Amino acid sequence: TALLAVAWTGTNLLAVGANGRVRRSADGTSWSTLTSLSSSAWGSSNACLAVGSWAGRTVVVGQGGNIAHSDDEGASWTVQSIATLGAPETGGVDMNAVDYDNNKLTIGGQVGVFVYEI
């Protein structure tokens, strides 16, 4: 299964990809497979398209307008839709970029860019 994005959490690399796949590595050589997001509310065929990590939180965005966050380096995930963050209805389109800076979460996708105060 293809991996599509990677982020440094401060202690590990976290890679995400097709079918909600999540993998973690401390050295970039040896990787362990974590619980796939496809087994949750994410949806079994939805890919994770981007991942970002800062201040102990990791955020993944992907197909279908899905967003998930983890506070334990990918061991467990909370899945939500972009609408729960107050964004306009996206119609389930893909979200393919995520970043955090100056207490703002920025998510980009097919329908534009959304910025949220955290």
Disulfide bonds with the S-S distance in Angstrom:
none
